[in-house]
Amino acid sequence: MKKLFKNYNIYIDKSEAKVLSNFCKQAVNQMSSDNRFIQDVKCFNSIINKLSAAPGEIKFTKDEIRRCSLQLNENLKNLETKIKKSWFLKKWLFKSVFNQYNSIYQKLNN
């Protein structure tokens, strides 16, 4: 049975807020030059503003959750392939980033 209304209030702690903020800033920098991604840039800027206001319980919109989780999912797939191809030290560094992104992705999709 589907829920009629989904709660988009998500608790983000200080370290997750910093990781997600940096992720969104990176996405904005990559997409800002292309006019096809205007809505994505607005969405990520909105997330950055919410995260900078106060970490803790943050109310996201459905669009923000969808776009952010889609982008995080793509980065997770990319990191997985890099982890498989890399040596020990690089694998260790990528694995920590992968774990941080994965925990945020799980929070957004619950």
BAPA-921690 format. One record per residue: z negated, x negated, y of N, C-alpha, C in turn; residue in three letters; residue number from 0. Coordinates in steps of 0.001 Angstrom, whole numbers, plus 500000, padded with zeros to 6 digits. Layout:
BEGIN
n.Z n.X n.Y ca.Z ca.X ca.Y c.Z c.X c.Y residu num
Z X Y Z X Y Z X Y ALA NUM $
...
END
This chain:
BEGIN
n.Z n.X n.Y ca.Z ca.X ca.Y c.Z c.X c.Y residu num
500000 499169 498825 500000 500000 500000 500000 499118 501248 MET 0 $
500866 499427 502184 500974 498654 503414 499942 499102 504439 LYS 1 $
499442 498140 505182 498549 498467 506283 499382 498982 507448 LYS 2 $
498853 499980 508147 499565 500490 509308 499406 499558 510502 LEU 3 $
498219 499053 510681 497961 498168 511808 497371 496877 511287 PHE 4 $
497905 495778 511751 497406 494481 511325 496652 493844 512478 LYS 5 $
495564 493195 512171 494758 492517 513174 495339 491128 513421 ASN 6 $
495687 490842 514643 496240 489541 514998 495237 488684 515754 TYR 7 $
493946 489015 515632 492891 488171 516179 492577 487114 515140 ASN 8 $
492786 485857 515497 492592 484770 514547 491633 483756 515154 ILE 9 $
490674 483319 514340 489735 482303 514798 490370 480933 514631 TYR 10 $
490525 480225 515742 491082 478871 515763 490000 477950 516324 ILE 11 $
489580 476959 515529 488574 476032 516039 489229 474986 516947 ASP 12 $
488408 474123 517501 488873 473178 518517 489939 472216 517989 LYS 13 $
489741 471675 516802 490716 470722 516261 492022 471417 515886 SER 14 $
491925 472626 515311 493143 473381 514993 493881 473782 516262 GLU 15 $
493133 474108 517321 493753 474467 518592 494535 473285 519155 ALA 16 $
493985 472095 519020 494671 470896 519517 495946 470627 518717 LYS 17 $
495868 470746 517395 497036 470519 516544 498112 471555 516833 VAL 18 $
497708 472827 516918 498670 473893 517172 499270 473792 518565 LEU 19 $
498467 473395 519529 498964 473210 520897 500008 472095 520944 SER 20 $
499720 470974 520295 500697 469878 520253 501966 470291 519516 ASN 21 $
501810 471055 518452 502957 471552 517706 503833 472446 518583 PHE 22 $
503192 473345 519332 503939 474254 520208 504619 473502 521355 CYS 23 $
503926 472510 521915 504532 471708 522986 505760 470964 522475 LYS 24 $
505672 470441 521269 506805 469747 520659 507969 470715 520438 GLN 25 $
507672 471922 519975 508712 472925 519754 509375 473320 521072 ALA 26 $
508576 473466 522129 509124 473817 523440 510043 472707 523940 VAL 27 $
509618 471445 523779 510451 470324 524220 511783 470284 523479 ASN 28 $
511764 470615 522197 512994 470579 521415 513914 471742 521729 GLN 29 $
513353 472914 522036 514159 474113 522219 514509 474428 523666 MET 30 $
513866 473809 524620 514034 474197 526023 515430 473937 526569 SER 31 $
516156 473010 525982 517488 472702 526512 518559 473683 526038 SER 32 $
518273 474472 525009 519252 475401 524453 518916 476832 524873 ASP 33 $
519884 477520 525463 519658 478880 525951 519464 479904 524832 ASN 34 $
519841 479571 523616 519668 480507 522502 518206 480696 522141 ARG 35 $
517355 479767 522539 515950 479801 522152 515013 480186 523292 PHE 36 $
515502 480940 524256 514681 481318 525411 513458 482123 524981 ILE 37 $
513642 483085 524072 512516 483892 523610 511497 483053 522851 GLN 38 $
511983 482103 522055 511072 481222 521325 510247 480371 522289 ASP 39 $
510902 479841 523315 510202 479011 524292 509128 479819 525015 VAL 40 $
509458 481060 525397 508468 481929 526048 507285 482192 525122 LYS 41 $
507589 482426 523877 506561 482717 522886 505638 481507 522693 CYS 42 $
506213 480323 522540 505400 479117 522347 504609 478773 523602 PHE 43 $
505182 479009 524796 504424 478785 526026 503233 479735 526118 ASN 44 $
503423 480966 525662 502323 481928 525645 501209 481462 524706 SER 45 $
501591 480936 523553 500591 480420 522609 499838 479240 523221 ILE 46 $
500558 478348 523887 499926 477193 524534 498911 477657 525574 ILE 47 $
499286 478664 526372 498361 479179 527387 497117 479788 526761 ASN 48 $
497289 480526 525672 496137 481140 525004 495219 480081 524409 LYS 49 $
495801 479030 523847 494993 477973 523239 494260 477149 524286 LEU 50 $
494890 476944 525431 494241 476145 526472 493135 476928 527173 SER 51 $
493214 478247 527152 492185 479060 527808 490834 478871 527129 ALA 52 $
490785 479117 525833 489523 478944 525114 489775 479013 523616 ALA 53 $
489506 477921 522895 489608 478028 521439 488514 478941 520906 PRO 54 $
488771 479535 519808 487847 480500 519213 488665 481670 518708 GLY 55 $
488201 482866 518959 488920 484077 518558 490065 484312 519539 GLU 56 $
491299 484212 519061 492471 484350 519916 493299 485528 519425 ILE 57 $
493733 486373 520364 494556 487525 520017 496021 487153 520216 LYS 58 $
496746 487097 519100 498166 486812 519126 498952 488112 519050 PHE 59 $
500201 488056 519496 501094 489187 519290 501814 489000 517963 THR 60 $
502423 490059 517479 503156 489987 516212 504301 488983 516316 LYS 61 $
504979 488972 517461 506096 488059 517676 505639 486604 517679 ASP 62 $
504504 486325 518315 503975 484956 518346 503623 484480 516946 GLU 63 $
502981 485331 516176 502623 484976 514795 503879 484704 513986 ILE 64 $
504872 485575 514114 506092 485452 513318 506847 484169 513655 ARG 65 $
507046 483915 514924 507808 482725 515331 507068 481430 515006 ARG 66 $
505764 481427 515239 504979 480224 514971 504903 479939 513476 CYS 67 $
504687 480966 512675 504603 480744 511229 505948 480340 510649 SER 68 $
507033 480866 511183 508367 480458 510732 508605 478977 511027 LEU 69 $
508264 478557 512235 508442 477158 512628 507527 476236 511820 GLN 70 $
506295 476665 511592 505370 475874 510778 505867 475753 509340 LEU 71 $
506411 476830 508807 506938 476812 507450 508082 475804 507320 ASN 72 $
508957 475764 508306 510061 474799 508286 509532 473368 508354 GLU 73 $
508513 473146 509176 507926 471805 509259 507225 471424 507962 ASN 74 $
506582 472382 507319 505930 472105 506039 506943 471708 504975 LEU 75 $
508082 472393 504939 509139 472038 503983 509653 470628 504249 LYS 76 $
509850 470309 505520 510328 468987 505907 509310 467910 505543 ASN 77 $
508035 468177 505800 506988 467207 505462 506877 467009 503958 LEU 78 $
507060 468065 503188 507005 467935 501729 508071 466984 501208 GLU 79 $
509289 467090 501737 510348 466176 501297 510049 464749 501738 THR 80 $
509478 464587 502935 509118 463241 503400 508003 462643 502545 LYS 81 $
507049 463469 502143 505945 462987 501310 506472 462510 499965 ILE 82 $
507405 463240 499395 507953 462873 498087 508726 461557 498140 LYS 83 $
509359 461254 499270 510205 460075 499380 509481 458838 499915 LYS 84 $
508278 459002 500433 507626 457883 501117 506680 457104 500212 SER 85 $
506292 455918 500708 505345 455064 500009 503930 455459 500366 TRP 86 $
502954 454718 499846 501547 455097 499888 501020 455373 501301 PHE 87 $
501128 454412 502226 500534 454571 503550 501189 455711 504321 LEU 88 $
502499 455752 504292 503215 456825 504974 502909 458170 504335 LYS 89 $
502802 458193 503021 502472 459416 502296 501089 459916 502707 LYS 90 $
500148 459001 502856 498795 459349 503256 498784 459972 504653 TRP 91 $
499549 459389 505593 499623 459925 506955 500287 461302 506974 LEU 92 $
501394 461433 506275 502096 462718 506220 501248 463787 505546 PHE 93 $
500466 463388 504554 499649 464347 503814 498578 464957 504717 LYS 94 $
497993 464162 505611 496974 464712 506509 497594 465708 507487 SER 95 $
498770 465392 508013 499476 466318 508904 499866 467580 508138 VAL 96 $
500335 467397 506915 500718 468527 506077 499532 469458 505843 PHE 97 $
498365 468888 505555 497172 469700 505315 496737 470468 506561 ASN 98 $
496834 469835 507732 496477 470516 508975 497427 471682 509243 GLN 99 $
498732 471435 509131 499720 472492 509354 499559 473606 508328 TYR 100 $
499280 473239 507086 499152 474234 506033 497944 475143 506262 ASN 101 $
496835 474584 506723 495657 475418 506976 495925 476400 508124 SER 102 $
496621 475946 509150 496970 476834 510261 497960 477899 509798 ILE 103 $
498926 477493 509000 499916 478433 508470 499245 479516 507624 TYR 104 $
498276 479123 506811 497550 480093 505985 496757 481083 506847 GLN 105 $
496159 480587 507926 495421 481476 508823 496343 482490 509493 LYS 106 $
497528 482035 509902 498463 482924 510583 499026 483978 509653 LEU 107 $
499120 483686 508375 499744 484618 507437 498755 485442 506631 ASN 108 $
497492 485371 506933 496506 486219 506235 496284 487507 506952 ASN 109 $
END
